[in-house]
Amino acid sequence: MASLDSFKCEREIKVRSGTYTYYDLKVAEENGLKGASKLPRSLKVLLENLLRHEDGKTVTKADIEAMLLWLGPKTSTHEIAYRPARVLMQDFTGVPAVVDLAAMRDAMKNLGKEPSAINPLNPVHLVIDHSVMVDYFGTQNAFKKNVAREYERNGERYDFLKWGQEAFDDFAVVPPGTGICHQVNLENLAQTVWTKTEDGKTYAFPDTLVGTDSHTTMINGLSVLGWGVGGIEAEAAMLGQPVSMLIPEVVGFELTGKLPEGATATDMVLRVVEMLRKKGVVGKFVEFYGAGLDHLSLEDQATIANMAPEYGATCGFFPIDGDTLKYLEATGRDKQRIELVEAYAKAQGLWRDSSTPEYTSTISLDVSSIKPAISGPKRPQDRFDLDGANRHFATILRDEFGKTPKGDSAVPVKGKDYSVDHGDVFIAAITSCTNTSNPSVMMAAGLVAQKANKLGLTVKPWVKTSLAPGSQVVGEYLEKSKLQTELNKLGFDVVGYGCTTCIGNSGPLAPELSEAIAEGDLVSCSVLSGNRNFEGRIGPDLKANFLASPPLVVAYAIAGSLHHDFEQDPLGVDKNGNAVYLKDIWPTSAEIATVVRKIITRKMFTERYADLYKGDKEWQKIKVTGGVTYDWDPKSTYVRNPPYFDGMTMTPDPIEDVKDANILALLGDSITTDHISPAGAIKHDGPAGEYLKERGVPKAEFNSFGSRRGNHEVMMRGTFANIRIKNQMAPGTEGGVTKYVPTGEVMSIFDAAEKYKADNKDLVVFAGTLYGNGSSRDWAAKGTILLGVKAVIAGSFERIHRSNLIGMGVLPLEFQEGDSWESLGMKGSETVSIAGIENLSPRGTLDVNITYPDGKTKTITANVRIDTDNEHEYFKNGGILHYVLRNLAREA
């Protein structure tokens, strides 16, 4: 921890709990860092991080001074080494991360070194929250039955994670059924100001982290600087490798006014997403300020921060203020820590006051203009007002799906006395940390249910309803308010404490509904209180998915259709035959605030988090086997030793140019990591399904791609296998198929890649803009390299996926303005050569030579999206883990 301290700013701060050493930004400003007080608060956190870790090598005096040079142009191309205090994981991304660490221990052993050298140097929390599926719903025993199925499906994975908890130091696993990782982080793990004792001193510094889930940014609402990275980058951070980054631009987002009656925090964040996507903030920090913060709860701030990946920013940061302290107090944090947070924030200039920092640019929103809204059908930024939503949906139906609204398309459901049609809501899910962390919208959902029940309204019979609280505290306050009983009456029984529908764990629809949807080729819909609605994510039977607030989810379950006009159409009739409209069951802000104040207590948090790592009886029964290295089971279909380090030596092989590579895919704009590496159901007759069937796994036990990320054989077969992905090499098709150019045959992408591998051919992928947006899914990069793809040439990249590609040794190249694979007239039968890769320069250019089937050639210049010297080192080593492994082996 000891720093060179070039700016002589190491000081002590005293509070009742003791004396802490810290690096004083105000003193550093007096000693040469002129203007530090003008920096955005998020950059002050980075500046403190550099001051504390100045070692003359990874962090130099020039790096620290570069933070102040930012103030002139408000942008920078200077690379810095950032060291977060801790790492957060969920199990979908955590299992493959632990698999990688276990494989690295094996590799270290093969290099003749001590395998225990592979061990986290920073605290790691892995929360098992992504594995519960909604198999059972609408009954009071749904939770118990879903948990039982969760353990049945995931026994191998949970055995493995328990081994990891025992094998690695400073690695804590939060058992299933506790809550969603980001909500557990918000309610318990995060401290706003972190402390660490080293060399006889206790240091105080900003709480910072990286997480293996893109919505790690939720913690920015508690003034903790954190963002999502791929698992491979998180693993490197665990092992002491700094996060290499350019000093970011910071967009100031001014909030004024307060939410009007009838609008929710969900409506507000959907507007923020729409605005910032339009502005363009990919790779930038967003920092919120303004008088409007006076009227937001901390949970409202967390809702806005949570969806930073949806608006494209690295983070969505909020400053420390009185509400931060009140939240820490209300959720059971130690009172001495709260005292330290206040003193430290005020000493460092991190406390919110009337001053406005300097930003790269600014944007403003009058919160009083917010209206109830939903977003969809496949992108979070496609927001539209609830008033007139039915007319907007009719346009979507016509323009995006080529269907006529409410014609003669209704399909009778076998064995039922009703029909279903385009626009019907088949899933209504209160889900996702974005909203389940916010009592105002959760209580609002309960109050809507209460009023609906009193007036005799019911949910349509084709709607699959579910409620997955983000923590056990939410479950407790809904029970104590008796609103859970009201939600149960409408079918919104608790199905699990974890990330369900939002991640694609919505479970199957009733067979007769799936058959009716397929028979009528219906544009089937879901409405969920989530943050993601990408194609193919929510469920295989669903084509249009809409994000909405929890109370609106309940309303849409009652309405049963996106065609419903909430202004004009009644939801039903009461017991006296009077029409009931949405306005009749919508709670007032005062009603919501009253029940929140009355029910939620500090004691709920302290009791529920008292035994965070204990788990239920099933978790406690799991016995740990194995020692320093893992005993891989060759028969396992969940956890296998990956091939990344096979044959690895201490010296990396020279990087070879791409020569006469075939094209594996031609993809359009906004290809998400869900398109590249789906998280949901495994297709029965696809390559991954065939692999599992060959090993005796019945279809009912396929589980999901997300749950099988510890098995590279399944995951590489699932790469580019999303059921909605469209590869323009095979026009008119949908799903993971391509044309195998030598024969012209259309086949699965995996099968084609295997044939090219047998032909000893390199592969490349071409794509449009915003390639890899969405989840921080490292398997989107791992699968890419395992298929044999050497380079991806795209219009633009989302931050995390670009980093992940480099981290796996895949070259990301970006078209220069005016170029695209469409403008080049490419059909996929061309071959591609890229020379000079071994001598590339970060942020430089390379020539891409394209040879067409008729023998003509064209050369374009593409931008290298390896942005920093550190990233270049990773790439030259074949990936970040290879780089870290070689360095650790040299030190061992």
HELIX and SHEET records of a PDB file:
HELIX    1   1 LEU A   25  GLU A   30  1                                   6    
HELIX    2   2 ALA A   36  LYS A   38  5                                   3    
HELIX    3   3 ARG A   41  ARG A   52  1                                  12    
HELIX    4   4 LYS A   61  LEU A   69  1                                   9    
HELIX    5   5 ASP A   91  ASN A  110  1                                  20    
HELIX    6   6 PRO A  115  ALA A  117  5                                   3    
HELIX    7   7 ALA A  142  ALA A  167  1                                  26    
HELIX    8   8 CYS A  181  VAL A  184  1                                   4    
HELIX    9   9 ASN A  185  LEU A  189  3                                   5    
HELIX   10  10 SER A  214  LEU A  222  5                                   9    
HELIX   11  11 GLY A  231  MET A  238  1                                   8    
HELIX   12  12 ALA A  265  LYS A  279  1                                  15    
HELIX   13  13 ALA A  291  HIS A  295  5                                   5    
HELIX   14  14 LEU A  298  ASN A  306  1                                   9    
HELIX   15  15 ALA A  308  TYR A  311  1                                   4    
HELIX   16  16 GLY A  322  ALA A  330  1                                   9    
HELIX   17  17 LYS A  335  GLN A  348  1                                  14    
HELIX   18  18 VAL A  367  SER A  369  5                                   3    
HELIX   19  19 ALA A  389  PHE A  401  1                                  13    
HELIX   20  20 CYS A  433  THR A  436  1                                   4    
HELIX   21  21 PRO A  439  LYS A  454  1                                  16    
HELIX   22  22 GLN A  472  LYS A  480  1                                   9    
HELIX   23  23 LEU A  483  LYS A  489  1                                   7    
HELIX   24  24 THR A  501  ILE A  503  5                                   3    
HELIX   25  25 PRO A  511  GLY A  520  1                                  10    
HELIX   26  26 PRO A  550  ALA A  559  1                                  10    
HELIX   27  27 LEU A  582  ILE A  585  1                                   4    
HELIX   28  28 SER A  589  ILE A  599  1                                  11    
HELIX   29  29 ARG A  602  ARG A  608  1                                   7    
HELIX   30  30 LYS A  617  LYS A  621  1                                   5    
HELIX   31  31 THR A  673  ILE A  676  1                                   4    
HELIX   32  32 PRO A  687  GLU A  694  1                                   8    
HELIX   33  33 LYS A  699  GLU A  701  5                                   3    
HELIX   34  34 GLY A  706  ARG A  708  5                                   3    
HELIX   35  35 HIS A  712  GLY A  718  1                                   7    
HELIX   36  36 ILE A  749  ALA A  758  1                                  10    
HELIX   37  37 TRP A  779  LEU A  786  1                                   8    
HELIX   38  38 ARG A  799  GLY A  807  1                                   9    
HELIX   39  39 ILE A  837  ASN A  839  5                                   3    
HELIX   40  40 ASP A  869  LYS A  876  1                                   8    
HELIX   41  41 ILE A  880  GLU A  891  1                                  12    
SHEET    1   A 2 GLU A  10  VAL A  15  0                                        
SHEET    2   A 2 GLY A  18  TYR A  23 -1                                        
SHEET    1   B 2 GLU A  79  TYR A  82  0                                        
SHEET    2   B 2 VAL A 243  LEU A 246 -1                                        
SHEET    1   C 5 PHE A 171  VAL A 174  0                                        
SHEET    2   C 5 VAL A 124  VAL A 127  1                                        
SHEET    3   C 5 ARG A  86  GLN A  90  1                                        
SHEET    4   C 5 THR A 208  GLY A 211  1                                        
SHEET    5   C 5 LEU A 225  GLY A 228  1                                        
SHEET    1   D 2 VAL A 193  GLU A 198  0                                        
SHEET    2   D 2 LYS A 201  PRO A 206 -1                                        
SHEET    1   E 4 CYS A 315  PHE A 317  0                                        
SHEET    2   E 4 PHE A 285  TYR A 289  1                                        
SHEET    3   E 4 VAL A 250  THR A 256  1                                        
SHEET    4   E 4 SER A 361  ASP A 366  1                                        
SHEET    1   F 2 ALA A 373  SER A 375  0                                        
SHEET    2   F 2 ARG A 383  ASP A 385 -1                                        
SHEET    1   G 2 VAL A 411  PRO A 412  0                                        
SHEET    2   G 2 SER A 419  VAL A 420 -1                                        
SHEET    1   H 4 LYS A 464  LEU A 467  0                                        
SHEET    2   H 4 VAL A 425  ILE A 430  1                                        
SHEET    3   H 4 CYS A 525  LEU A 528  1                                        
SHEET    4   H 4 ALA A 544  LEU A 547  1                                        
SHEET    1   I 2 GLY A 572  VAL A 573  0                                        
SHEET    2   I 2 ALA A 579  VAL A 580 -1                                        
SHEET    1   J 8 VAL A 658  LEU A 666  0                                        
SHEET    2   J 8 LEU A 763  PHE A 766  1                                        
SHEET    3   J 8 VAL A 789  ALA A 794  1                                        
SHEET    4   J 8 LEU A 811  PHE A 815  1                                        
SHEET    5   J 8 THR A 857  VAL A 864 -1                                        
SHEET    6   J 8 THR A 845  THR A 851 -1                                        
SHEET    7   J 8 THR A 831  ILE A 834 -1                                        
SHEET    8   J 8 VAL A 658  LEU A 666 -1                                        
SHEET    1   K 2 VAL A 737  TYR A 740  0                                        
SHEET    2   K 2 GLU A 745  SER A 748 -1                                        
END                                                                             
